[in-house]
Amino acid sequence: MLKADLHIHTEYSMDCNTPLEKIINRCLETGINCIAVSDHGTAEGAIKLKSMAPFTVIVAEEIDTPHGEIMGMFLQESIPSGLSVEQTLARIRAQGGLVCIPHPFDTFRQSALDGRIIETIIDQIDIIEVFNSRSPLLRSSTRADLFAEKYGIRKSAGSDAHTTSEIGNAYVEIPEFNGKGDFLQALEEGKIVGRRTNPMLHFASVWARLRNRNRR
């Protein structure tokens, strides 16, 4: 079985300073042997980490749209932020990728995809993240889980780690898989394990964002 943390950020995200090597080391320490690297606005870190890691790495990206973020999974290259929801979905599909909705219904996040938009694209959603360690309220996870059950959408979970200590705070226990088709089947058999991240760690993201902005 794999322990898959399906939402991790690296130094390629504007609000994260975690080097790729440290992510690999932390995964090996914690027994996480499958990750989805989903940096903001770029797949470059994920592509590089996949070539380095001795375990399974899914190339993903959190893509910002005017209505919130959509995660593309099993991507080949970066998709630019700022496109419409429809254009973003089309770009993901053009690469043969999967559409995942990260941290849905999280009222504390401006980046969460508008719930009304989610309702209109149900038939294009492959995966819903039903547990995100950085989402502070249980009700958002509960709503996401009920939504996934209602529409028969596969469920995922991730730490949304922006620091090494967060890696593995949430993961899905799934069978080993080969490619995106097997991955979807594996999620149907998955068991979600997770705990919430200390809210104080959110300040690490704020600090990283300010630091990186000043560097630029």
Short mmCIF file of the C-alpha atoms (twelve columns), coordinates in Angstrom:
data_MODEL
# 
_entry.id   MODEL 
# 
loop_
_atom_site.group_PDB 
_atom_site.id 
_atom_site.type_symbol 
_atom_site.label_atom_id 
_atom_site.label_alt_id 
_atom_site.label_comp_id 
_atom_site.label_asym_id 
_atom_site.label_seq_id 
_atom_site.Cartn_x 
_atom_site.Cartn_y 
_atom_site.Cartn_z 
_atom_site.pdbx_PDB_model_num 
ATOM 1   C CA . MET A 1   0.000   0.000  0.000   1 
ATOM 2   C CA . LEU A 2   1.000   3.588  -0.636  1 
ATOM 3   C CA . LYS A 3   0.719   6.476  1.800   1 
ATOM 4   C CA . ALA A 4   -0.118  9.269  -0.629  1 
ATOM 5   C CA . ASP A 5   0.002   12.908 0.485   1 
ATOM 6   C CA . LEU A 6   -1.750  14.441 -2.494  1 
ATOM 7   C CA . HIS A 7   -1.097  18.146 -1.907  1 
ATOM 8   C CA . ILE A 8   2.439   19.378 -1.229  1 
ATOM 9   C CA . HIS A 9   4.216   22.647 -2.067  1 
ATOM 10  C CA . THR A 10  7.882   23.345 -2.755  1 
ATOM 11  C CA . GLU A 11  10.175  26.349 -3.091  1 
ATOM 12  C CA . TYR A 12  8.692   26.786 -6.577  1 
ATOM 13  C CA . SER A 13  5.551   28.201 -4.905  1 
ATOM 14  C CA . MET A 14  5.587   31.897 -4.042  1 
ATOM 15  C CA . ASP A 15  4.567   31.155 -0.449  1 
ATOM 16  C CA . CYS A 16  6.934   28.276 0.276   1 
ATOM 17  C CA . ASN A 17  10.697  28.016 0.799   1 
ATOM 18  C CA . THR A 18  11.072  24.235 1.110   1 
ATOM 19  C CA . PRO A 19  13.905  22.809 -1.057  1 
ATOM 20  C CA . LEU A 20  13.159  19.683 -3.070  1 
ATOM 21  C CA . GLU A 21  15.841  17.650 -1.281  1 
ATOM 22  C CA . LYS A 22  14.257  18.363 2.104   1 
ATOM 23  C CA . ILE A 23  10.881  17.164 0.856   1 
ATOM 24  C CA . ILE A 24  12.399  13.875 -0.260  1 
ATOM 25  C CA . ASN A 25  14.161  13.418 3.078   1 
ATOM 26  C CA . ARG A 26  11.026  14.190 5.059   1 
ATOM 27  C CA . CYS A 27  8.945   11.742 3.033   1 
ATOM 28  C CA . LEU A 28  11.493  9.013  3.629   1 
ATOM 29  C CA . GLU A 29  11.471  9.790  7.357   1 
ATOM 30  C CA . THR A 30  7.684   9.690  7.662   1 
ATOM 31  C CA . GLY A 31  6.941   6.780  5.334   1 
ATOM 32  C CA . ILE A 32  5.116   8.898  2.776   1 
ATOM 33  C CA . ASN A 33  5.875   7.103  -0.491  1 
ATOM 34  C CA . CYS A 34  3.626   8.930  -2.941  1 
ATOM 35  C CA . ILE A 35  3.069   12.675 -3.264  1 
ATOM 36  C CA . ALA A 36  1.336   15.107 -5.567  1 
ATOM 37  C CA . VAL A 37  3.455   18.238 -5.897  1 
ATOM 38  C CA . SER A 38  1.027   21.049 -6.627  1 
ATOM 39  C CA . ASP A 39  2.829   24.368 -6.599  1 
ATOM 40  C CA . HIS A 40  0.993   27.599 -7.285  1 
ATOM 41  C CA . GLY A 41  1.130   28.545 -10.940 1 
ATOM 42  C CA . THR A 42  3.857   26.151 -12.039 1 
ATOM 43  C CA . ALA A 43  4.557   22.454 -12.564 1 
ATOM 44  C CA . GLU A 44  8.314   22.926 -12.864 1 
ATOM 45  C CA . GLY A 45  9.092   21.946 -9.281  1 
ATOM 46  C CA . ALA A 46  6.963   18.836 -9.570  1 
ATOM 47  C CA . ILE A 47  8.639   17.806 -12.807 1 
ATOM 48  C CA . LYS A 48  12.084  18.239 -11.270 1 
ATOM 49  C CA . LEU A 49  11.184  16.453 -8.051  1 
ATOM 50  C CA . LYS A 50  9.761   13.535 -10.007 1 
ATOM 51  C CA . SER A 51  13.169  13.043 -11.630 1 
ATOM 52  C CA . MET A 52  14.878  13.060 -8.223  1 
ATOM 53  C CA . ALA A 53  12.613  11.153 -5.843  1 
ATOM 54  C CA . PRO A 54  12.922  7.399  -5.131  1 
ATOM 55  C CA . PHE A 55  9.134   7.181  -4.760  1 
ATOM 56  C CA . THR A 56  6.044   8.074  -6.797  1 
ATOM 57  C CA . VAL A 57  5.567   11.762 -7.614  1 
ATOM 58  C CA . ILE A 58  2.445   13.010 -9.378  1 
ATOM 59  C CA . VAL A 59  3.047   16.196 -11.347 1 
ATOM 60  C CA . ALA A 60  0.318   18.623 -10.360 1 
ATOM 61  C CA . GLU A 61  -0.321  22.351 -10.173 1 
ATOM 62  C CA . GLU A 62  -2.710  24.672 -8.362  1 
ATOM 63  C CA . ILE A 63  -3.943  26.962 -11.099 1 
ATOM 64  C CA . ASP A 64  -5.543  30.254 -10.129 1 
ATOM 65  C CA . THR A 65  -8.658  31.315 -12.041 1 
ATOM 66  C CA . PRO A 66  -10.828 34.415 -11.534 1 
ATOM 67  C CA . HIS A 67  -13.118 32.248 -9.366  1 
ATOM 68  C CA . GLY A 68  -10.531 30.320 -7.341  1 
ATOM 69  C CA . GLU A 69  -8.040  27.494 -7.693  1 
ATOM 70  C CA . ILE A 70  -8.269  24.280 -9.681  1 
ATOM 71  C CA . MET A 71  -5.672  21.533 -9.393  1 
ATOM 72  C CA . GLY A 72  -4.482  19.738 -12.503 1 
ATOM 73  C CA . MET A 73  -2.912  16.321 -11.882 1 
ATOM 74  C CA . PHE A 74  -0.749  14.128 -14.133 1 
ATOM 75  C CA . LEU A 75  0.371   17.182 -16.078 1 
ATOM 76  C CA . GLN A 76  3.188   17.406 -18.601 1 
ATOM 77  C CA . GLU A 77  3.851   21.137 -18.299 1 
ATOM 78  C CA . SER A 78  2.729   24.286 -16.495 1 
ATOM 79  C CA . ILE A 79  -0.630  25.905 -17.134 1 
ATOM 80  C CA . PRO A 80  -0.751  29.702 -16.741 1 
ATOM 81  C CA . SER A 81  -2.846  31.281 -14.016 1 
ATOM 82  C CA . GLY A 82  -5.523  33.857 -14.805 1 
ATOM 83  C CA . LEU A 83  -7.397  31.847 -17.420 1 
ATOM 84  C CA . SER A 84  -11.130 31.295 -17.114 1 
ATOM 85  C CA . VAL A 85  -12.417 28.163 -15.410 1 
ATOM 86  C CA . GLU A 86  -13.414 26.734 -18.802 1 
ATOM 87  C CA . GLN A 87  -10.012 27.474 -20.347 1 
ATOM 88  C CA . THR A 88  -8.214  25.979 -17.365 1 
ATOM 89  C CA . LEU A 89  -10.232 22.771 -17.556 1 
ATOM 90  C CA . ALA A 90  -9.533  22.557 -21.286 1 
ATOM 91  C CA . ARG A 91  -5.789  23.005 -20.740 1 
ATOM 92  C CA . ILE A 92  -5.745  20.224 -18.149 1 
ATOM 93  C CA . ARG A 93  -7.643  17.868 -20.467 1 
ATOM 94  C CA . ALA A 94  -5.392  18.768 -23.415 1 
ATOM 95  C CA . GLN A 95  -2.475  17.317 -21.452 1 
ATOM 96  C CA . GLY A 96  -4.422  14.197 -20.547 1 
ATOM 97  C CA . GLY A 97  -4.591  15.380 -16.932 1 
ATOM 98  C CA . LEU A 98  -7.121  14.949 -14.162 1 
ATOM 99  C CA . VAL A 99  -9.194  17.734 -12.609 1 
ATOM 100 C CA . CYS A 100 -9.117  17.997 -8.822  1 
ATOM 101 C CA . ILE A 101 -10.802 20.629 -6.665  1 
ATOM 102 C CA . PRO A 102 -8.546  21.526 -3.715  1 
ATOM 103 C CA . HIS A 103 -9.878  22.724 -0.336  1 
ATOM 104 C CA . PRO A 104 -13.475 23.157 -1.572  1 
ATOM 105 C CA . PHE A 105 -16.023 25.042 0.523   1 
ATOM 106 C CA . ASP A 106 -13.286 26.487 2.780   1 
ATOM 107 C CA . THR A 107 -14.772 29.848 3.701   1 
ATOM 108 C CA . PHE A 108 -11.479 31.052 5.178   1 
ATOM 109 C CA . ARG A 109 -9.659  30.834 1.827   1 
ATOM 110 C CA . GLN A 110 -10.055 33.404 -0.877  1 
ATOM 111 C CA . SER A 111 -8.376  30.883 -3.180  1 
ATOM 112 C CA . ALA A 112 -11.106 28.244 -2.751  1 
ATOM 113 C CA . LEU A 113 -13.085 27.723 -5.946  1 
ATOM 114 C CA . ASP A 114 -16.496 29.371 -5.754  1 
ATOM 115 C CA . GLY A 115 -19.046 26.769 -4.646  1 
ATOM 116 C CA . ARG A 116 -21.493 27.929 -7.309  1 
ATOM 117 C CA . ILE A 117 -18.863 27.242 -9.969  1 
ATOM 118 C CA . ILE A 118 -18.211 23.775 -8.546  1 
ATOM 119 C CA . GLU A 119 -21.896 22.974 -9.004  1 
ATOM 120 C CA . THR A 120 -21.745 23.915 -12.687 1 
ATOM 121 C CA . ILE A 121 -18.692 21.763 -13.549 1 
ATOM 122 C CA . ILE A 122 -19.591 18.573 -11.693 1 
ATOM 123 C CA . ASP A 123 -19.340 16.444 -14.822 1 
ATOM 124 C CA . GLN A 124 -15.761 17.630 -15.394 1 
ATOM 125 C CA . ILE A 125 -14.442 16.948 -11.878 1 
ATOM 126 C CA . ASP A 126 -12.429 13.760 -11.397 1 
ATOM 127 C CA . ILE A 127 -11.398 14.232 -7.773  1 
ATOM 128 C CA . ILE A 128 -12.475 16.261 -4.734  1 
ATOM 129 C CA . GLU A 129 -10.078 16.973 -1.879  1 
ATOM 130 C CA . VAL A 130 -12.213 16.065 1.130   1 
ATOM 131 C CA . PHE A 131 -9.517  16.579 3.765   1 
ATOM 132 C CA . ASN A 132 -6.945  19.376 3.721   1 
ATOM 133 C CA . SER A 133 -4.834  19.731 6.853   1 
ATOM 134 C CA . ARG A 134 -4.711  23.500 6.511   1 
ATOM 135 C CA . SER A 135 -8.482  23.909 6.413   1 
ATOM 136 C CA . PRO A 136 -9.384  24.892 9.981   1 
ATOM 137 C CA . LEU A 137 -13.066 23.933 10.093  1 
ATOM 138 C CA . LEU A 138 -14.400 20.383 10.091  1 
ATOM 139 C CA . ARG A 139 -17.573 21.537 8.360   1 
ATOM 140 C CA . SER A 140 -15.740 22.296 5.099   1 
ATOM 141 C CA . SER A 141 -14.349 18.749 5.052   1 
ATOM 142 C CA . THR A 142 -17.764 17.318 5.894   1 
ATOM 143 C CA . ARG A 143 -19.421 19.303 3.124   1 
ATOM 144 C CA . ALA A 144 -16.756 18.205 0.621   1 
ATOM 145 C CA . ASP A 145 -17.182 14.572 1.638   1 
ATOM 146 C CA . LEU A 146 -20.969 14.727 1.295   1 
ATOM 147 C CA . PHE A 147 -20.617 16.447 -2.077  1 
ATOM 148 C CA . ALA A 148 -18.275 13.708 -3.318  1 
ATOM 149 C CA . GLU A 149 -20.657 11.003 -2.096  1 
ATOM 150 C CA . LYS A 150 -23.673 12.662 -3.714  1 
ATOM 151 C CA . TYR A 151 -22.066 12.893 -7.148  1 
ATOM 152 C CA . GLY A 152 -19.858 9.805  -7.047  1 
ATOM 153 C CA . ILE A 153 -16.584 11.725 -7.269  1 
ATOM 154 C CA . ARG A 154 -13.308 10.189 -6.088  1 
ATOM 155 C CA . LYS A 155 -11.909 11.571 -2.841  1 
ATOM 156 C CA . SER A 156 -8.394  12.760 -2.044  1 
ATOM 157 C CA . ALA A 157 -6.568  14.252 0.930   1 
ATOM 158 C CA . GLY A 158 -3.385  16.195 1.432   1 
ATOM 159 C CA . SER A 159 -1.403  18.115 3.985   1 
ATOM 160 C CA . ASP A 160 -1.141  21.207 1.761   1 
ATOM 161 C CA . ALA A 161 2.351   21.304 3.249   1 
ATOM 162 C CA . HIS A 162 4.320   24.526 2.918   1 
ATOM 163 C CA . THR A 163 6.887   23.372 5.478   1 
ATOM 164 C CA . THR A 164 8.573   19.984 5.912   1 
ATOM 165 C CA . SER A 165 6.971   19.371 9.310   1 
ATOM 166 C CA . GLU A 166 3.521   19.345 7.701   1 
ATOM 167 C CA . ILE A 167 4.243   16.566 5.203   1 
ATOM 168 C CA . GLY A 168 2.142   13.537 6.028   1 
ATOM 169 C CA . ASN A 169 -0.395  15.399 8.165   1 
ATOM 170 C CA . ALA A 170 -2.942  14.022 5.721   1 
ATOM 171 C CA . TYR A 171 -2.699  11.212 3.209   1 
ATOM 172 C CA . VAL A 172 -4.682  8.484  1.479   1 
ATOM 173 C CA . GLU A 173 -3.758  4.840  1.873   1 
ATOM 174 C CA . ILE A 174 -4.133  3.418  -1.623  1 
ATOM 175 C CA . PRO A 175 -2.924  0.406  -3.623  1 
ATOM 176 C CA . GLU A 176 0.012   0.925  -5.935  1 
ATOM 177 C CA . PHE A 177 -1.024  2.247  -9.329  1 
ATOM 178 C CA . ASN A 178 0.309   2.661  -12.840 1 
ATOM 179 C CA . GLY A 179 -0.892  5.837  -14.527 1 
ATOM 180 C CA . LYS A 180 -3.932  8.035  -14.067 1 
ATOM 181 C CA . GLY A 181 -6.518  5.343  -14.788 1 
ATOM 182 C CA . ASP A 182 -5.126  3.064  -12.116 1 
ATOM 183 C CA . PHE A 183 -4.852  6.067  -9.804  1 
ATOM 184 C CA . LEU A 184 -8.576  6.776  -10.027 1 
ATOM 185 C CA . GLN A 185 -9.308  3.137  -9.283  1 
ATOM 186 C CA . ALA A 186 -6.879  3.220  -6.349  1 
ATOM 187 C CA . LEU A 187 -8.674  6.249  -4.876  1 
ATOM 188 C CA . GLU A 188 -11.945 4.319  -4.923  1 
ATOM 189 C CA . GLU A 189 -10.279 1.845  -2.564  1 
ATOM 190 C CA . GLY A 190 -8.541  4.548  -0.542  1 
ATOM 191 C CA . LYS A 191 -8.619  5.213  3.180   1 
ATOM 192 C CA . ILE A 192 -8.165  8.827  4.282   1 
ATOM 193 C CA . VAL A 193 -5.973  9.554  7.286   1 
ATOM 194 C CA . GLY A 194 -5.446  13.070 8.535   1 
ATOM 195 C CA . ARG A 195 -4.997  15.616 11.269  1 
ATOM 196 C CA . ARG A 196 -5.233  19.371 11.175  1 
ATOM 197 C CA . THR A 197 -2.156  21.561 10.993  1 
ATOM 198 C CA . ASN A 198 -1.387  24.007 13.783  1 
ATOM 199 C CA . PRO A 199 -2.760  27.336 12.463  1 
ATOM 200 C CA . MET A 200 0.443   29.059 13.571  1 
ATOM 201 C CA . LEU A 201 2.240   27.372 10.679  1 
ATOM 202 C CA . HIS A 202 0.236   29.538 8.287   1 
ATOM 203 C CA . PHE A 203 2.530   32.392 9.293   1 
ATOM 204 C CA . ALA A 204 5.391   30.487 7.652   1 
ATOM 205 C CA . SER A 205 3.576   30.863 4.336   1 
ATOM 206 C CA . VAL A 206 2.990   34.561 4.920   1 
ATOM 207 C CA . TRP A 207 6.660   35.065 5.757   1 
ATOM 208 C CA . ALA A 208 7.771   33.084 2.696   1 
ATOM 209 C CA . ARG A 209 5.497   35.140 0.454   1 
ATOM 210 C CA . LEU A 210 6.875   38.430 1.810   1 
ATOM 211 C CA . ARG A 211 10.447  37.214 1.575   1 
ATOM 212 C CA . ASN A 212 10.075  36.000 -1.987  1 
ATOM 213 C CA . ARG A 213 8.271   39.165 -3.029  1 
ATOM 214 C CA . ASN A 214 11.120  41.286 -1.684  1 
ATOM 215 C CA . ARG A 215 13.669  39.149 -3.543  1 
ATOM 216 C CA . ARG A 216 11.853  39.817 -6.804  1 
# 
